[in-house]
Amino acid sequence: MTEQTASVHWEGAGKSGQGQVSTETGALNKHPYGSASRFGDDRTGTNPEELVGAAHAACFTMAFAFAAEKAGVATEVIDTTASVRLAKDGDGFVIDRIALTLKAVVP
């Protein structure tokens, strides 16, 4: 069993506040995020849906690679895209769909 950690530091109020996301490995190190990168047009920061999509796509892709290897099927390249939809739900929001598209080169 493994356990990985990530952390968030937030300063300020909801809409005007800013956060930073960091991971134990340093893959993300104080990477910015906030309301504008989640709901607006700020593309300099990340957002929770993007991170969930990246994690889901990474896990699914690795699982596919292991399953293909176990079945004796060689893979050369695997690319997976995750599309995460955040929908309004009453006063809040809900992730109501994550669609994964996997493309692989399999000789």
N, C-alpha and C positions, 0 to 999 in steps of 0.2 A: 504494500500500500504506500502511496506517496501523497504528500500534501504540499501544495504550492500556495504562496501568498501573494496578494496584491493589496495595495493601500491607496487611499484617496485622502487628499487634504483639500478642504474647502474654506474659502473666506468670503464673507458677505452674504447678502440676502439672496433669495432664489434667482430672480431674473437678472439682477446686476452682479451676482457673485461669480466667482471663478474657482474652478477646481483643478487639481493636478492628480493624475493617475500614475502610479508606479508599480512595477512588478519586481518580485524577488530576484529574477534573473537579470534585471536591468534592461530588458527589451523595451519597456516603457519606463522612462525616468522623468518624473514630474511633467508628464505630457499634459498639456492644457485641455480643459473641456469646460463647457458652460452652456447656458441657455441658447446663445447664438449658434454654437456648433451643433446643438441638438435640434433646435426648432427654426433656426435662421439660416443665413447663407455664409456663416463663418466656416471656412474649410481649413483653418489653421489648427483647430482643435479636433478632438475626437468626440464620441458620444457613446453612451451605454449600448445602444442598439448595434452600432458598428463593432464594438468589442465582443458582444454576444455572438454576432454573426461570424466574426473571425474565429472565435473559439469553436463554434459549432462546425464550421467548414474544416478547420484544422483537425478536429477529432474525427469527423466523418471520413476525411481523406486518408488519414492514417489507418483507420479501421478498414477501409476498402483495400489499402495496400497490403495490410496483414492478411486479410481474407483471400485476396488474389494469390498471395505468396503461398498460403496454406493449401489452396486449391491447385497449386502448380502452374499458375498463370503469371507470366512475367509482365510487369508493367514498366514502361519507359518513362512516361510523364503522366502526371495526374494534376488537373487544375479544377478547383471547386470554387464556385461563387455562391455566397449566401445573400439572400435578400430578406431583410428583417423589416416587417411592417409594424409601426407604432400607430395605434388607432385610439381616438378619443373614446373614453368610456366614462360617462357621467362627468364628475368633476376631475377625473384623472385620466390615465392612459393605460393601455394594455398592449403587450406584444401579442397580436392575434394570428400571426403567421410568420414562419421562417421557411423559405423555399431554398433548397440547395440544388445547384446544377453542377454535375460532375462530368468532366470530359477527360478521357484517358487515351493514351496511345498504348495499345496492347498488341504486340506482334503476333 
